[in-house]
Amino acid sequence: MGEREVVEKTDEPRTVQSLKKDLLDGGVDGAEILLVHSSLSSLGWVCGGAQAVVEALVEVVSPGTLVMPTFSGGLSDPSRWENPPVPESWWETIRAEMPAFDTEMTPVGSVGMIPEVFRKSSKVVRSSHPTVSFAAKGPDADMITKDHPLDFPLGEDSPLARLYELDADILLLGVDYERNTSFHLGEYRAPGTEEVAQGGPIIEDGDRVWKEYKDIKYRDDKFNEIGEEFEKEKEVKIFKTGSASSKYLSLRDCVDISERWFTEFRD
C-alpha cells in the first residue's frame, strides 16, 4: 500500500501520544515483559513512522522489558529459498560469500520496519542467531538474548523459552496469529518433531564460516487455526491501535495451547 493510499484511509494522524493512549486503553500498561509482532502499514499514517511506534511502545512498557523478533531469513541455506528461488549453480557461491551475521549491521528481514528501527535504538541488545535473532531493551534484556543456540533456535534454550520462564505477554500489533512466533516453542515441545538441516554464515573464532545446524520443520501455516482454538479457551484483549486491530495475550498460554494442538495434530 502506497503512502498516498494510507493517508487517504486515515482519519487523523497517528502520533506517539495517540498510539500510547490506544495501547494503555487496551490494557498493555500492565506488561512487565512484552514481545511485540507488528505491522507499520496497518496503523494508518503515523507521524514519525516506525520511530514513533517504537517510542510509544518503549514508553508504555518502561520500566519493563520490550522484545521484538529481528529475523534475517536471507542468511539461510539457499537450497531452501522459495521467495525468490535461485539457481542451484549459485548455491555454493552464496554459502561461501554471504556476509556473516552481525548483531549491529545485519538488517531485519521480513518482520518489518518497526523491529528494524528498534534494533538500532539506544541500549537495545540483540541475540546472535543468524536467522531468528531477537532484540530486547530493559532490565531482562541480557537474560533473554544471551547464549542463543545455533541448533534448534526457537526451542528450549531460545529467547522464547526465556520469555516463557519470565511469564511474558504478547502484543500482536496489526498482525494475526501467523506471526505469533511463540507457537513455535509449543511446536518444539510437542512429540514427533521432524528434524531438518539448516545453515548460515556466522563468525567463529574470529573467522567468517558457513555453519550447519539442526532445526525442526515448521508448520506456521497452521498458526491461525491454533489462534482460533486459543480464543475459544483463553482471554485475548482485542482493541484498536490507530487503524489496526491489536491482540494482547499471554505467551505461556500460547505455548501451552500450541504444544497440545501439535501433539494432537501429529497423532
C-alpha positions as CSV (number, residue, x, y, z in Angstrom):
1,M,0.0,0.0,0.0
2,G,1.5,3.4,-1.0
3,E,1.7,6.4,1.3
4,R,-1.0,8.3,-0.6
5,E,-3.4,5.4,-0.1
6,V,-2.5,5.2,3.6
7,V,-3.1,8.9,4.0
8,E,-6.5,8.7,2.3
9,K,-7.6,5.8,4.5
10,T,-6.5,7.6,7.8
11,D,-9.0,9.8,9.6
12,E,-6.3,11.7,11.6
13,P,-2.5,11.4,12.1
14,R,-1.2,8.7,14.4
15,T,1.3,10.1,16.8
16,V,3.5,8.9,19.7
17,Q,0.8,10.2,22.1
18,S,-2.2,8.8,20.3
19,L,-0.6,5.4,19.9
20,K,0.5,5.4,23.5
21,K,-3.1,6.2,24.6
22,D,-4.5,3.4,22.4
23,L,-2.1,0.9,24.0
24,L,-2.8,2.0,27.5
25,D,-6.6,1.9,26.9
26,G,-6.1,-1.6,25.5
27,G,-4.6,-2.8,28.8
28,V,-0.9,-3.0,27.7
29,D,0.2,-0.9,30.7
30,G,0.4,-4.0,32.9
31,A,3.1,-5.6,30.8
32,E,6.4,-6.2,32.6
33,I,7.9,-8.1,29.6
34,L,6.3,-7.6,26.2
35,L,7.0,-9.5,22.9
36,V,5.7,-7.4,20.0
37,H,4.9,-8.6,16.5
38,S,3.9,-5.6,14.3
39,S,2.9,-4.1,11.0
40,L,3.5,-0.4,10.5
41,S,1.2,0.0,7.5
42,S,-1.8,-1.4,9.5
43,L,-1.7,1.5,11.9
44,G,-2.7,4.2,9.3
45,W,-0.5,7.2,8.6
46,V,2.0,7.6,11.5
47,C,3.7,10.9,12.1
48,G,7.3,9.8,12.5
49,G,6.7,6.4,11.1
50,A,8.3,3.4,12.8
51,Q,10.3,5.6,15.1
52,A,7.1,7.0,16.6
53,V,5.7,3.4,17.1
54,V,8.9,2.3,18.9
55,E,8.9,5.4,21.1
56,A,5.3,4.7,22.1
57,L,6.0,1.1,22.9
58,V,9.1,1.9,25.0
59,E,7.2,4.5,27.0
60,V,4.3,2.1,27.6
61,V,6.4,-0.8,28.7
62,S,9.0,1.1,30.7
63,P,10.4,0.3,33.2
64,G,9.7,-3.2,31.9
65,T,11.4,-5.1,29.0
66,L,10.4,-4.7,25.4
67,V,11.3,-7.5,22.9
68,M,10.9,-7.9,19.2
69,P,11.9,-10.5,16.6
70,T,14.7,-9.3,14.4
71,F,14.8,-12.2,12.0
72,S,17.1,-12.2,8.9
73,G,15.8,-15.1,6.9
74,G,18.1,-14.3,4.0
75,L,21.1,-15.6,5.9
76,S,20.0,-19.1,5.4
77,D,20.7,-22.1,3.1
78,P,19.9,-21.0,-0.5
79,S,18.7,-24.5,-1.3
80,R,15.6,-23.8,0.8
81,W,14.8,-20.4,-0.7
82,E,11.4,-20.0,-2.3
83,N,10.8,-16.2,-2.5
84,P,12.7,-16.0,-4.7
85,P,14.4,-19.3,-5.5
86,V,17.9,-19.0,-7.0
87,P,19.6,-21.4,-9.5
88,E,21.3,-24.4,-7.9
89,S,24.6,-23.3,-9.6
90,W,24.6,-20.2,-7.3
91,W,24.3,-22.1,-4.0
92,E,28.0,-22.7,-3.3
93,T,28.9,-19.1,-4.1
94,I,26.2,-17.9,-1.7
95,R,27.4,-20.2,1.0
96,A,31.0,-19.1,0.5
97,E,30.5,-15.4,0.1
98,M,27.4,-14.3,2.0
99,P,28.4,-11.9,4.8
100,A,28.3,-13.3,8.3
101,F,25.6,-12.3,10.7
102,D,26.5,-9.2,12.7
103,T,24.2,-8.1,15.6
104,E,24.8,-4.4,14.8
105,M,25.0,-4.5,11.0
106,T,22.6,-7.2,9.7
107,P,19.3,-5.7,8.8
108,V,15.9,-7.2,9.8
109,G,14.3,-9.2,7.0
110,S,10.6,-9.9,6.6
111,V,9.3,-8.8,10.1
112,G,9.0,-5.1,9.1
113,M,10.3,-1.6,9.8
114,I,9.3,-1.4,13.4
115,P,11.8,-4.1,14.6
116,E,14.4,-2.6,12.3
117,V,14.2,0.8,14.0
118,F,14.0,-0.8,17.4
119,R,17.2,-2.9,17.0
120,K,19.1,0.3,16.2
121,S,17.8,2.1,19.3
122,S,19.8,3.1,22.4
123,K,20.5,0.3,24.9
124,V,18.9,-2.4,22.8
125,V,20.7,-5.8,22.8
126,R,20.3,-8.5,20.1
127,S,20.8,-12.2,20.2
128,S,23.3,-13.9,18.0
129,H,21.4,-16.3,15.8
130,P,21.9,-15.7,12.0
131,T,18.2,-16.1,11.0
132,V,16.0,-15.9,14.1
133,S,17.6,-13.3,16.4
134,F,15.6,-11.3,19.0
135,A,16.2,-7.7,20.2
136,A,15.4,-6.5,23.7
137,K,15.5,-3.4,25.8
138,G,15.0,-3.3,29.6
139,P,16.1,-5.0,32.8
140,D,15.7,-8.5,31.5
141,A,17.2,-7.9,28.0
142,D,20.5,-9.6,28.6
143,M,19.0,-12.6,30.2
144,I,16.5,-13.0,27.3
145,T,19.0,-12.6,24.4
146,K,22.3,-14.2,25.7
147,D,23.5,-17.6,24.6
148,H,21.1,-18.0,21.8
149,P,22.0,-21.5,20.5
150,L,22.6,-22.3,16.8
151,D,20.8,-25.6,16.9
152,F,17.0,-25.6,17.5
153,P,17.0,-21.8,17.8
154,L,13.3,-21.4,18.8
155,G,13.4,-24.3,21.2
156,E,14.2,-24.9,24.9
157,D,17.4,-22.7,25.1
158,S,16.0,-19.9,23.0
159,P,14.8,-16.4,23.9
160,L,11.3,-17.7,23.5
161,A,11.9,-20.2,26.3
162,R,13.3,-17.4,28.5
163,L,10.2,-15.4,27.8
164,Y,8.1,-18.4,28.8
165,E,10.0,-18.6,32.1
166,L,9.5,-14.9,32.7
167,D,5.7,-15.1,32.0
168,A,5.9,-12.5,29.2
169,D,2.9,-11.1,27.4
170,I,2.5,-10.8,23.6
171,L,1.2,-7.9,21.6
172,L,0.1,-8.6,18.0
173,L,0.1,-5.1,16.7
174,G,-1.9,-5.1,13.5
175,V,-0.9,-8.7,12.6
176,D,-2.7,-12.0,13.1
177,Y,-1.6,-15.3,14.6
178,E,0.5,-16.4,11.7
179,R,3.1,-14.0,13.0
180,N,2.9,-15.3,16.6
181,T,6.4,-16.8,17.0
182,S,5.7,-18.2,20.4
183,F,3.6,-21.0,18.8
184,H,6.9,-22.4,17.6
185,L,8.0,-23.2,21.1
186,G,4.9,-25.3,21.6
187,E,5.7,-26.9,18.2
188,Y,9.1,-27.9,19.5
189,R,7.7,-29.3,22.8
190,A,5.1,-31.5,21.1
191,P,6.3,-35.0,20.4
192,G,7.0,-36.1,16.8
193,T,9.0,-33.2,15.5
194,E,10.7,-33.6,12.1
195,E,14.3,-32.6,12.2
196,V,15.8,-30.7,9.3
197,A,19.3,-29.4,8.4
198,Q,19.9,-25.7,8.1
199,G,22.9,-23.4,7.6
200,G,24.0,-19.8,7.8
201,P,27.1,-17.6,7.9
202,I,28.5,-16.7,11.3
203,I,31.7,-15.5,13.0
204,E,33.5,-18.4,14.7
205,D,36.9,-17.8,16.4
206,G,37.2,-14.6,14.6
207,D,36.6,-16.0,11.1
208,R,33.6,-16.0,8.8
209,V,32.3,-19.6,8.4
210,W,29.3,-21.3,6.9
211,K,27.9,-23.3,9.8
212,E,25.4,-26.2,9.5
213,Y,22.9,-26.5,12.3
214,K,19.8,-28.6,13.3
215,D,16.2,-27.3,13.4
216,I,12.7,-28.7,13.0
217,K,10.3,-28.4,10.1
218,Y,8.0,-25.5,11.0
219,R,4.2,-25.6,10.4
220,D,3.4,-21.9,10.8
221,D,0.7,-22.4,8.1
222,K,-1.3,-23.9,11.0
223,F,-0.9,-20.9,13.3
224,N,-4.2,-19.2,12.5
225,E,-6.0,-22.5,13.3
226,I,-4.2,-22.5,16.6
227,G,-5.2,-18.9,17.2
228,E,-8.9,-19.8,16.7
229,E,-8.6,-22.5,19.3
230,F,-6.8,-20.1,21.6
231,E,-9.5,-17.6,21.5
232,K,-12.1,-20.2,22.5
233,E,-10.2,-21.0,25.7
234,K,-8.2,-18.0,26.8
235,E,-8.6,-14.3,27.3
236,V,-7.5,-12.1,24.5
237,K,-7.8,-8.4,24.7
238,I,-8.6,-7.1,21.2
239,F,-8.5,-3.3,20.7
240,K,-7.8,-0.7,18.1
241,T,-4.3,0.9,17.8
242,G,-4.7,3.6,15.2
243,S,-6.4,1.8,12.3
244,A,-5.0,-1.6,13.4
245,S,-6.7,-4.4,15.3
246,S,-4.4,-5.5,18.0
247,K,-4.4,-8.5,20.3
248,Y,-2.8,-8.7,23.8
249,L,-2.4,-12.1,25.3
250,S,-0.3,-14.5,27.5
251,L,2.9,-16.1,25.9
252,R,2.7,-19.0,28.3
253,D,-0.9,-19.7,27.3
254,C,0.1,-19.5,23.6
255,V,2.9,-22.0,24.1
256,D,0.9,-24.5,26.1
257,I,-2.0,-24.5,23.7
258,S,0.3,-24.8,20.7
259,E,2.0,-27.8,22.3
260,R,-1.3,-29.5,22.9
261,W,-2.5,-28.7,19.4
262,F,0.6,-30.0,17.7
263,T,0.6,-33.1,19.8
264,E,-3.0,-33.9,18.6
265,F,-2.2,-32.8,15.1
266,R,0.8,-35.2,14.8
267,D,-1.1,-38.1,16.4
